[in-house]
Amino acid sequence: MRKILIFLLLIPFLSFANFLDLVQDQLEKSSSYLSAVMAYKQAEFNLSKNRNAFIPYVGTNDFSISTDFENYTVSVPFFVKFQNVAGFDFIVSNNWTYSSKKEEWDDKGWALTISRELFSKWDVTDLQNQKNFTSASWDLVDKRNKVFLNLANDIFNYHYYTRKLEITKQKIRLLEDQFTSLLKAYEAGTASKEDILQIQSNLFKMTNQLNEISQNLMGALTEYSTDTLNTMLACLERITSNLPTQEESEKLLLNRLDMRAQMMAVEIARRNNERSYQEWLPNPTFSFTIKQDKNSDNGYSFSLGFSFGYNILDRGEKNYAYNNVKDSYLLQQRVLEEQLDSLKKSVQKAFLSMKIAESSKKVAELDLQLKKMEYERVINASSFVSESDLKGAKLDLSDAETELLRANYNLLISKISLLQTLGLDLVQIAGGK
């Protein structure tokens, strides 16, 4: 299956540039997609920041200037800080002070401080950042797929309903002509009242269909050329040409970004569950400092630090936090199971939808063959049939061609639905950015 996906990505896509340009244009206009892009960039930044632990923060803090209106003092602190390196913080610092009274700089001496919380959860923090990035990536793919499908539906619906509208209008005109002729025949006594009522009923039904088609056509706010329709259909044909089997599809579900994110959520909950006892214990911070010391024989001094805060008596917060960690682990496991079960059902529905769509396409092809045969029969007997019957047969043929186009599109969309269920980026495999 991996070879199939690589093959899809490598196929040239220059002939689909027209459709893909429209996709890109719609992405740039979609507020939901742009919001997903911002969330993705934020998650990407947080992940990269956490992975760049060996890039230090360099700066100054508590820079100050003070004066008693006779003399002044300038304090310039400086630090280089490596933060959260496997839970440790490393700080190299110094502080220079200038006194106008003494007219000299005082160097406090360089110091190296290493500190760490006893129960540091740096590994959980790393995994949480990865999970957030994976979730943001999934949301981005999901929004891209929706824009892709909405545009494809818009293009097809415009052409489909435009054709249906024109065919229906012509059928109504034929019915109106038939009604006028039949009304004259009824007045002459050669047609029955039942014939009049039947054709009136057909006119009302056809007019209602026309209104429904017009309503559906209003949903397509943009006009699209036939070339755009053809490139879109060709694009859908190409990316759905090699699909995995149902068994392969169910295995590929675990590669979905949202599934991977949920598996990370389970792992985070598992680690927290293993450390749930820490909710009952204080979390002390240990520190070690080595500093230049002019007063020391060695020229430097050491110091160790130990600090913590702890509520001996609380209002049940520790007990609640402990139980919440336990419940969270069970919940995340259940969410993963339900998500996987739901996706497997979606895969089954996708394959069933494809079978239904293939059957519908067969029916549409057979109907088109019948309409062609009927039209040829009318053409061959044109000397004996009315002009109305000839036009009607031609319209029925055009209608059957249009319905076959729709059946073929529905089949493509059912295949696209499978790719979407597998979590693939439709824009990417189509050759877009």
Rosetta blueprint (number, residue, H / E / L):
1 M L
2 R H
3 K H
4 I H
5 L H
6 I H
7 F H
8 L H
9 L H
10 L H
11 I L
12 P L
13 F L
14 L H
15 S H
16 F H
17 A H
18 N H
19 F H
20 L H
21 D H
22 L H
23 V H
24 Q H
25 D H
26 Q H
27 L H
28 E H
29 K H
30 S L
31 S H
32 S H
33 Y H
34 L H
35 S H
36 A H
37 V H
38 M H
39 A H
40 Y H
41 K H
42 Q H
43 A H
44 E H
45 F H
46 N H
47 L H
48 S H
49 K H
50 N H
51 R H
52 N L
53 A L
54 F L
55 I L
56 P L
57 Y E
58 V E
59 G E
60 T L
61 N L
62 D L
63 F L
64 S E
65 I E
66 S E
67 T E
68 D L
69 F L
70 E L
71 N L
72 Y E
73 T E
74 V E
75 S E
76 V E
77 P E
78 F E
79 F E
80 V E
81 K E
82 F E
83 Q E
84 N E
85 V E
86 A L
87 G L
88 F E
89 D E
90 F E
91 I E
92 V E
93 S E
94 N E
95 N E
96 W E
97 T E
98 Y E
99 S E
100 S L
101 K L
102 K L
103 E L
104 E E
105 W E
106 D E
107 D E
108 K L
109 G L
110 W L
111 A E
112 L E
113 T E
114 I E
115 S E
116 R E
117 E E
118 L L
119 F L
120 S L
121 K L
122 W H
123 D H
124 V H
125 T H
126 D H
127 L H
128 Q H
129 N H
130 Q H
131 K H
132 N H
133 F H
134 T H
135 S H
136 A H
137 S H
138 W H
139 D H
140 L H
141 V H
142 D H
143 K H
144 R H
145 N H
146 K H
147 V H
148 F H
149 L H
150 N H
151 L H
152 A H
153 N H
154 D H
155 I H
156 F H
157 N H
158 Y H
159 H H
160 Y H
161 Y H
162 T H
163 R H
164 K H
165 L H
166 E H
167 I H
168 T H
169 K H
170 Q H
171 K H
172 I H
173 R H
174 L H
175 L H
176 E H
177 D H
178 Q H
179 F H
180 T H
181 S H
182 L H
183 L H
184 K H
185 A H
186 Y H
187 E H
188 A L
189 G L
190 T L
191 A L
192 S L
193 K H
194 E H
195 D H
196 I H
197 L H
198 Q H
199 I H
200 Q H
201 S H
202 N H
203 L H
204 F H
205 K H
206 M H
207 T H
208 N H
209 Q H
210 L H
211 N H
212 E H
213 I H
214 S H
215 Q H
216 N H
217 L H
218 M H
219 G L
220 A L
221 L L
222 T L
223 E L
224 Y L
225 S L
226 T H
227 D H
228 T H
229 L H
230 N H
231 T H
232 M H
233 L H
234 A H
235 C H
236 L H
237 E H
238 R H
239 I H
240 T L
241 S L
242 N L
243 L L
244 P L
245 T L
246 Q H
247 E H
248 E H
249 S H
250 E H
251 K H
252 L H
253 L H
254 L H
255 N H
256 R L
257 L H
258 D H
259 M H
260 R H
261 A H
262 Q H
263 M H
264 M H
265 A H
266 V H
267 E H
268 I H
269 A H
270 R H
271 R H
272 N H
273 N H
274 E H
275 R L
276 S H
277 Y H
278 Q H
279 E H
280 W H
281 L L
282 P L
283 N L
284 P L
285 T E
286 F E
287 S E
288 F E
289 T E
290 I E
291 K E
292 Q E
293 D L
294 K L
295 N L
296 S L
297 D L
298 N L
299 G L
300 Y E
301 S E
302 F E
303 S E
304 L E
305 G E
306 F E
307 S E
308 F L
309 G L
310 Y L
311 N L
312 I L
313 L L
314 D L
315 R L
316 G L
317 E H
318 K H
319 N H
320 Y H
321 A H
322 Y H
323 N H
324 N H
325 V H
326 K H
327 D H
328 S H
329 Y H
330 L H
331 L H
332 Q H
333 Q H
334 R H
335 V H
336 L H
337 E H
338 E H
339 Q H
340 L H
341 D H
342 S H
343 L H
344 K H
345 K H
346 S H
347 V H
348 Q H
349 K H
350 A H
351 F H
352 L H
353 S H
354 M H
355 K H
356 I H
357 A H
358 E H
359 S H
360 S H
361 K H
362 K H
363 V H
364 A H
365 E H
366 L H
367 D H
368 L H
369 Q H
370 L H
371 K H
372 K H
373 M H
374 E H
375 Y H
376 E H
377 R H
378 V H
379 I H
380 N H
381 A L
382 S L
383 S L
384 F L
385 V L
386 S L
387 E H
388 S H
389 D H
390 L H
391 K H
392 G H
393 A H
394 K H
395 L H
396 D H
397 L H
398 S H
399 D H
400 A H
401 E H
402 T H
403 E H
404 L H
405 L H
406 R H
407 A H
408 N H
409 Y H
410 N H
411 L H
412 L H
413 I H
414 S H
415 K H
416 I H
417 S H
418 L H
419 L H
420 Q H
421 T H
422 L L
423 G L
424 L L
425 D L
426 L H
427 V H
428 Q H
429 I H
430 A L
431 G L
432 G L
433 K L
